[in-house]
Amino acid sequence: MTMNKHVIFWSITVGLGGLLFGMDVAVISGAELAIQQLWQLDSFTHGLAIAAALYGTVIGAALGGIPADLFGRKKTLFWIGLSFFISSIGAAIAPDVNLFMLFRFLGGLGIGASSVVAPIYISEIAPAKHRGKLVISFQLNIVLGILIAYVSNYFIQGMENDWRIMLGVVSLPSLLFSVLILLTPETPQFLLLKRNDLAGARKVLELADPNPEETIERIQNNAKQSKEKERLFSGKFVWPLTLAFLFAFFNQMSGINAIIYYAPRIYELTGLGKESALLSTAGIGIANLLFTLLGWYLIDRVGRRILMYIGSIGYIVTLSLIAYAFYTESYTFVPVYIFAFIASHAIGQGSVIWVFISEIFPNSVRASGMAWGSLTHWVFAALVANFFPLFTESYGGTLIFGFFAMMMVAQLAYVTFMMPETKGANLEDIEKQVIMH
């Protein structure tokens, strides 16, 4: 069964939200040292300035499901694009650290909301057989955004006010995203279940689905079985809530955001000069992209759990080697270990997280369930980004990377004993599998 051209266009367009997300997250790595020097920030304030976007992300993730359910997935995505645009211009021209943090916080709201709404949109519009691949298009765009930010930082460095230009670059794709969103339809699930718009849902499905009437019937029957308004935080959903929480928690306990945000700093700690550090950081972006593409190819073929096994074992080995390098102060192979760490992340957690969390919650609570998983992810991302410089200063690389390695042993146990396989099943069947656990 080949993928429908309309579904591909809609998924790619919505996936571009991930490009903005990736650029916004990574562009700061080229600016963080300049910001610290310009405004004479101590370690804590510096960490706070860098993590400001992530604190916004926490709130965006917590609340992103609300406008998605009230106004629709499409309208919410349009406003997310505009928030990225305003934030990137504002942060680029900020005259002081407080305004800088305010605009970065606004961009964070967009990141958090997009990490909830974009995967929901794609999982609802995509056929079961290709859902993993299409939801990963969001992650693929995040990775592409990170790479574009790293490469653009490398070329911009050395210009006057280079860090301001680095931050301002994000405004261009933000505007394009908002325009393209106007060309996408609302999802059939939203139209049927929230707007009671059968004609609208049928119109979308006739473009996207080989069996529109069958899909309408399945969505309606599933909704009838849970007529009363369901609350996410009830006994019925304890298992998907636990699965989503742990998945997102382990994502950040790998140290991925510490490495994405502070890669040039980590390289400089190991003795590489600033220019080499920025170039090696672009190498991280390339490794990330290549292995996410491999995950994209494999996720609907081998399933979610196999990718998580590969990623977990890769994490444990690479983090242990990085910790050992700091212990022996022998840094020759650290760039290689970091590339291998990024590859492990990209093929495992990076490829699977948004797919898995968008699949395991029922239609009735999917937006709020996705918000819960995303919120967990961003709370821990903010804490790691905020405290990593402080902890590095206080405890050194050995202890920190050793801790991340131990956390990944715990993730391996989670994948082995708790994580269900969701490959190839339609959303309504996954609901029965997870809820009846």
C-alpha positions as CSV (number, residue, x, y, z in Angstrom):
1,M,0.0,0.0,0.0
2,T,1.6,3.3,-1.1
3,M,1.2,6.4,1.0
4,N,-1.4,8.9,-0.1
5,K,0.1,12.1,-1.5
6,H,-2.3,14.3,0.5
7,V,-1.3,12.6,3.8
8,I,2.4,13.0,2.9
9,F,2.0,16.7,2.2
10,W,0.0,17.4,5.4
11,S,2.4,15.3,7.5
12,I,5.5,17.0,6.1
13,T,3.9,20.5,6.6
14,V,3.0,19.8,10.2
15,G,6.3,18.1,10.7
16,L,8.0,21.4,9.9
17,G,6.9,22.5,13.4
18,G,9.7,20.1,14.4
19,L,12.2,22.0,12.3
20,L,11.4,25.2,14.2
21,F,11.5,23.3,17.4
22,G,15.0,21.9,16.6
23,M,16.4,25.2,15.4
24,D,15.1,27.0,18.4
25,V,16.5,24.4,20.8
26,A,20.0,24.2,19.2
27,V,20.7,27.7,17.9
28,I,21.4,28.8,21.5
29,S,24.5,26.5,21.7
30,G,26.4,29.0,19.5
31,A,25.2,32.0,21.5
32,E,25.5,30.8,25.1
33,L,29.1,31.7,25.8
34,A,28.7,35.2,24.2
35,I,25.6,35.9,26.3
36,Q,27.4,34.9,29.5
37,Q,30.3,37.2,28.7
38,L,28.1,40.1,27.4
39,W,25.9,40.3,30.4
40,Q,28.5,39.0,33.0
41,L,26.3,36.2,34.2
42,D,27.2,33.8,37.0
43,S,26.8,30.0,36.5
44,F,23.2,29.9,37.9
45,T,21.9,33.0,36.0
46,H,23.6,31.7,32.8
47,G,21.9,28.3,33.2
48,L,18.6,30.1,33.8
49,A,19.0,32.2,30.7
50,I,19.7,29.2,28.6
51,A,16.9,27.1,30.2
52,A,14.3,30.0,29.9
53,A,13.0,28.5,26.6
54,L,12.7,25.1,28.4
55,Y,10.6,26.5,31.2
56,G,8.3,28.0,28.5
57,T,8.3,24.6,26.9
58,V,7.0,23.0,30.2
59,I,4.0,25.4,30.2
60,G,3.5,25.0,26.4
61,A,3.5,21.2,26.8
62,A,1.2,21.3,29.8
63,L,-1.4,23.6,28.1
64,G,-0.9,22.7,24.4
65,G,-3.6,20.0,24.5
66,I,-6.2,22.6,25.6
67,P,-6.3,24.8,22.5
68,A,-5.9,21.7,20.3
69,D,-9.2,20.3,21.8
70,L,-11.0,23.7,21.9
71,F,-10.0,25.3,18.6
72,G,-8.6,22.4,16.6
73,R,-5.2,21.0,15.8
74,K,-4.7,23.2,12.7
75,K,-5.5,26.6,14.3
76,T,-3.2,25.8,17.3
77,L,-0.3,24.9,14.9
78,F,-0.8,28.3,13.1
79,W,-0.4,30.2,16.3
80,I,2.6,28.1,17.3
81,G,4.3,29.3,14.1
82,L,3.7,32.9,15.0
83,S,5.0,32.5,18.5
84,F,8.3,31.1,17.1
85,F,8.5,34.2,14.7
86,I,8.0,36.8,17.5
87,S,10.3,35.0,19.9
88,S,13.2,34.7,17.5
89,I,13.1,38.4,16.5
90,G,12.6,39.5,20.1
91,A,15.5,37.4,21.5
92,A,17.8,38.5,18.7
93,I,17.3,42.2,19.5
94,A,17.0,41.9,23.3
95,P,18.9,44.7,25.1
96,D,19.3,42.9,28.4
97,V,19.1,39.4,29.9
98,N,15.6,39.8,31.3
99,L,14.0,40.6,27.9
100,F,16.2,37.9,26.3
101,M,14.7,35.4,28.8
102,L,11.2,36.6,28.2
103,F,11.4,36.1,24.4
104,R,13.1,32.8,24.8
105,F,10.3,31.8,27.2
106,L,7.8,32.7,24.5
107,G,9.6,30.5,22.0
108,G,9.6,27.7,24.6
109,L,5.7,27.9,24.7
110,G,5.8,27.2,21.0
111,I,8.2,24.3,21.3
112,G,6.1,22.7,24.1
113,A,2.8,23.1,22.3
114,S,4.2,21.8,19.0
115,S,5.6,18.7,20.7
116,V,2.0,17.9,21.8
117,V,-0.1,19.1,18.8
118,A,2.1,18.1,15.8
119,P,2.4,14.4,16.7
120,I,-1.4,14.3,17.6
121,Y,-2.2,15.8,14.2
122,I,0.0,13.3,12.3
123,S,-1.1,10.2,14.3
124,E,-4.8,11.1,13.6
125,I,-4.3,11.8,9.9
126,A,-2.0,8.8,9.1
127,P,-3.0,5.2,8.2
128,A,-2.0,2.6,10.8
129,K,0.5,0.9,8.5
130,H,2.6,4.1,8.0
131,R,1.8,6.0,11.2
132,G,5.2,5.4,12.8
133,K,7.0,6.7,9.7
134,L,4.8,9.8,9.4
135,V,4.9,10.7,13.1
136,I,8.7,10.4,12.9
137,S,8.7,13.0,10.2
138,F,8.2,15.4,13.2
139,Q,11.3,14.0,14.9
140,L,13.2,14.0,11.6
141,N,12.4,17.7,11.3
142,I,13.6,18.4,14.8
143,V,16.9,16.8,14.0
144,L,17.1,18.6,10.7
145,G,16.4,21.9,12.6
146,I,19.2,21.1,15.0
147,L,21.6,20.5,12.1
148,I,20.6,23.7,10.3
149,A,21.1,25.6,13.5
150,Y,24.6,24.1,14.1
151,V,25.7,24.7,10.5
152,S,24.3,28.3,10.4
153,N,26.0,29.0,13.7
154,Y,29.3,27.8,12.2
155,F,29.0,30.2,9.2
156,I,27.7,33.1,11.2
157,Q,30.4,33.0,14.0
158,G,32.8,35.9,13.8
159,M,30.4,38.4,12.3
160,E,29.5,41.5,14.4
161,N,26.8,40.6,16.9
162,D,27.0,37.0,15.5
163,W,24.9,35.5,18.3
164,R,22.0,37.9,17.6
165,I,22.0,36.8,13.9
166,M,22.1,33.2,15.0
167,L,18.9,33.6,17.0
168,G,17.1,35.8,14.3
169,V,17.6,33.2,11.6
170,V,14.7,31.1,13.1
171,S,12.2,33.8,12.1
172,L,12.3,32.9,8.4
173,P,11.1,29.2,8.6
174,S,8.6,30.3,11.3
175,L,6.8,32.5,8.9
176,L,6.9,29.9,6.1
177,F,5.4,27.3,8.6
178,S,2.4,29.5,9.5
179,V,1.6,30.1,5.8
180,L,1.8,26.4,4.9
181,I,-0.4,25.4,7.8
182,L,-3.2,27.3,6.2
183,L,-3.1,24.7,3.3
184,T,-3.7,21.7,5.6
185,P,-7.2,20.4,6.8
186,E,-8.4,19.7,10.3
187,T,-8.1,16.1,11.4
188,P,-11.1,13.7,11.0
189,Q,-11.0,12.8,14.7
190,F,-11.3,16.4,15.8
191,L,-14.1,17.2,13.3
192,L,-16.1,14.1,14.3
193,L,-15.6,14.0,18.0
194,K,-15.2,17.7,19.0
195,R,-17.2,19.4,16.2
196,N,-19.7,16.7,15.3
197,D,-18.9,17.6,11.6
198,L,-19.5,14.4,9.7
199,A,-19.4,16.1,6.3
200,G,-16.1,17.8,7.0
201,A,-14.5,14.6,8.4
202,R,-15.7,12.6,5.3
203,K,-14.3,15.3,3.0
204,V,-10.8,14.9,4.6
205,L,-11.0,11.1,4.7
206,E,-12.0,10.9,1.0
207,L,-8.7,12.6,0.2
208,A,-6.6,10.6,2.7
209,D,-8.1,7.2,3.3
210,P,-8.9,4.3,1.0
211,N,-11.9,3.3,3.3
212,P,-13.4,6.5,4.6
213,E,-16.7,5.1,5.7
214,E,-15.1,2.3,7.6
215,T,-12.8,4.7,9.4
216,I,-15.7,7.0,10.3
217,E,-17.6,4.1,11.7
218,R,-14.6,2.9,13.7
219,I,-14.0,6.4,15.2
220,Q,-17.8,6.8,16.0
221,N,-18.1,3.3,17.5
222,N,-15.1,3.9,19.7
223,A,-16.5,7.2,20.9
224,K,-19.9,5.6,21.7
225,Q,-18.2,3.1,24.0
226,S,-16.9,6.0,26.1
227,K,-19.7,8.4,26.0
228,E,-19.2,10.1,29.4
229,K,-16.5,12.7,29.4
230,E,-13.3,10.9,30.5
231,R,-10.7,12.4,32.8
232,L,-7.1,11.6,32.1
233,F,-6.1,11.3,35.7
234,S,-8.4,8.5,36.7
235,G,-7.7,4.8,37.6
236,K,-8.6,3.7,34.0
237,F,-5.5,5.4,32.5
238,V,-2.9,4.7,35.2
239,W,-0.9,2.3,32.9
240,P,-0.6,4.7,29.8
241,L,0.2,7.6,32.2
242,T,3.0,5.5,33.8
243,L,4.3,4.3,30.4
244,A,4.4,7.9,29.0
245,F,5.9,9.4,32.2
246,L,8.8,6.9,32.4
247,F,9.5,7.1,28.6
248,A,9.8,10.8,28.7
249,F,11.8,10.8,32.0
250,F,14.4,8.4,30.6
251,N,14.6,10.5,27.4
252,Q,16.1,13.3,29.5
253,M,18.0,11.2,32.0
254,S,20.2,10.1,29.0
255,G,21.8,13.6,29.1
256,I,20.8,14.3,25.5
257,N,19.8,17.9,26.2
258,A,23.0,18.6,28.2
259,I,25.0,17.5,25.1
260,I,22.7,19.3,22.5
261,Y,22.8,22.6,24.5
262,Y,26.4,22.5,25.8
263,A,28.2,20.5,23.1
264,P,30.8,23.3,22.2
265,R,31.5,23.7,26.0
266,I,31.9,20.0,26.5
267,Y,34.4,19.9,23.6
268,E,36.3,22.9,25.0
269,L,36.5,21.1,28.4
270,T,38.2,18.2,26.5
271,G,40.8,20.6,25.0
272,L,39.3,21.4,21.5
273,G,39.5,25.1,20.4
274,K,36.3,27.1,19.9
275,E,36.2,26.7,16.1
276,S,36.8,23.0,16.2
277,A,34.2,22.7,18.9
278,L,31.5,24.4,16.7
279,L,32.5,22.2,13.7
280,S,32.4,19.0,15.8
281,T,28.9,20.2,17.0
282,A,27.8,20.3,13.4
283,G,29.1,16.7,13.2
284,I,26.6,15.9,16.0
285,G,23.8,17.3,13.9
286,I,24.8,15.1,10.9
287,A,25.1,11.9,13.1
288,N,21.7,12.8,14.5
289,L,20.1,13.2,11.1
290,L,21.5,10.0,9.6
291,F,20.5,7.7,12.4
292,T,17.0,9.3,12.7
293,L,16.6,8.5,9.0
294,L,17.6,4.9,9.8
295,G,15.0,4.9,12.6
296,W,12.5,6.3,10.2
297,Y,13.2,3.5,7.8
298,L,13.0,0.8,10.5
299,I,10.2,1.9,12.9
300,D,7.3,0.4,11.0
301,R,9.4,-2.6,9.9
302,V,11.0,-3.9,13.1
303,G,8.8,-2.1,15.6
304,R,9.3,0.4,18.5
305,R,10.8,-2.0,21.1
306,I,13.7,-3.2,18.9
307,L,14.8,0.4,18.3
308,M,14.6,1.1,22.0
309,Y,16.8,-2.0,22.8
310,I,19.4,-0.8,20.3
311,G,19.3,2.7,21.6
312,S,19.5,1.7,25.3
313,I,22.5,-0.5,24.9
314,G,24.2,2.2,22.8
315,Y,23.6,4.8,25.5
316,I,25.0,2.6,28.2
317,V,28.2,1.9,26.3
318,T,28.9,5.4,25.1
319,L,28.0,7.2,28.4
320,S,30.3,4.8,30.3
321,L,33.1,5.6,27.9
322,I,32.6,9.4,28.2
323,A,32.6,9.1,32.0
324,Y,35.8,7.0,31.8
325,A,37.5,9.5,29.5
326,F,36.8,12.3,32.1
327,Y,38.0,10.0,34.9
328,T,41.3,9.3,33.1
329,E,41.5,12.8,31.6
330,S,42.2,11.1,28.2
331,Y,39.9,13.0,25.8
332,T,41.2,11.8,22.4
333,F,38.1,9.7,21.5
334,V,35.4,11.9,23.3
335,P,34.1,13.3,19.9
336,V,33.8,9.8,18.6
337,Y,31.9,8.7,21.8
338,I,29.6,11.7,21.6
339,F,28.8,10.9,17.9
340,A,28.0,7.3,18.9
341,F,25.9,8.5,21.8
342,I,23.9,10.8,19.4
343,A,23.5,7.8,17.0
344,S,22.1,5.7,19.9
345,H,19.7,8.5,20.8
346,A,18.6,9.1,17.3
347,I,17.7,5.5,16.4
348,G,16.1,4.8,19.8
349,Q,14.5,7.4,22.0
350,G,14.7,10.1,19.4
351,S,12.8,8.1,16.8
352,V,10.3,6.5,19.1
353,I,9.3,9.0,21.8
354,W,6.6,11.1,20.0
355,V,5.3,8.1,18.0
356,F,4.9,5.9,21.1
357,I,3.3,8.6,23.4
358,S,0.9,9.7,20.6
359,E,-0.3,6.1,20.2
360,I,-0.9,4.8,23.7
361,F,-3.7,7.2,24.8
362,P,-7.3,6.7,23.7
363,N,-9.0,9.2,21.3
364,S,-11.0,10.6,24.2
365,V,-7.9,11.8,26.1
366,R,-5.2,11.8,23.4
367,A,-4.5,15.5,23.5
368,S,-4.2,15.6,27.3
369,G,-2.2,12.4,27.4
370,M,0.2,13.7,24.9
371,A,0.5,16.9,26.9
372,W,1.3,14.8,30.0
373,G,4.1,12.9,28.2
374,S,5.5,16.1,26.7
375,L,5.2,18.0,30.0
376,T,7.3,15.3,31.8
377,H,9.9,15.4,29.0
378,W,10.2,19.2,29.2
379,V,10.3,19.5,33.0
380,F,13.3,17.2,33.1
381,A,14.8,18.9,30.0
382,A,14.6,22.2,31.8
383,L,16.2,20.9,35.0
384,V,19.0,19.2,33.1
385,A,19.8,22.3,31.0
386,N,19.6,24.6,34.0
387,F,21.8,22.6,36.4
388,F,24.3,21.0,34.0
389,P,26.8,23.9,34.0
390,L,26.5,24.1,37.9
391,F,26.9,20.3,38.3
392,T,29.8,20.1,35.8
393,E,31.6,22.9,37.8
394,S,30.9,21.1,41.1
395,Y,31.3,17.4,40.4
396,G,33.0,17.1,37.0
397,G,32.2,15.0,34.0
398,T,32.9,11.5,35.4
399,L,30.1,11.6,38.0
400,I,27.6,13.3,35.7
401,F,28.1,11.0,32.7
402,G,28.3,7.9,35.0
403,F,24.9,8.9,36.5
404,F,23.4,9.2,33.0
405,A,24.8,5.7,32.1
406,M,23.1,4.2,35.3
407,M,19.8,5.8,34.3
408,M,20.0,4.1,30.9
409,V,20.4,0.7,32.6
410,A,17.0,1.5,34.2
411,Q,15.6,2.4,30.8
412,L,16.7,-1.0,29.4
413,A,14.7,-2.7,32.2
414,Y,11.7,-0.5,31.3
415,V,11.8,-1.5,27.6
416,T,12.2,-5.2,28.6
417,F,9.5,-5.5,31.2
418,M,7.0,-2.7,30.6
419,M,6.9,-1.3,27.1
420,P,4.2,-2.8,24.7
421,E,4.7,-3.0,20.9
422,T,2.3,-0.8,18.9
423,K,3.7,-1.4,15.4
424,G,1.0,-1.7,12.7
425,A,-2.1,-1.6,14.9
426,N,-4.8,1.1,14.5
427,L,-5.2,3.5,17.3
428,E,-8.5,2.0,18.6
429,D,-6.9,-1.5,18.9
430,I,-3.8,0.0,20.8
431,E,-6.3,1.6,23.1
432,K,-7.8,-1.9,24.0
433,Q,-4.3,-3.4,24.4
434,V,-3.0,-0.7,26.7
435,I,-6.1,0.0,28.8
436,M,-6.9,-3.7,29.3
437,H,-3.3,-4.3,30.5
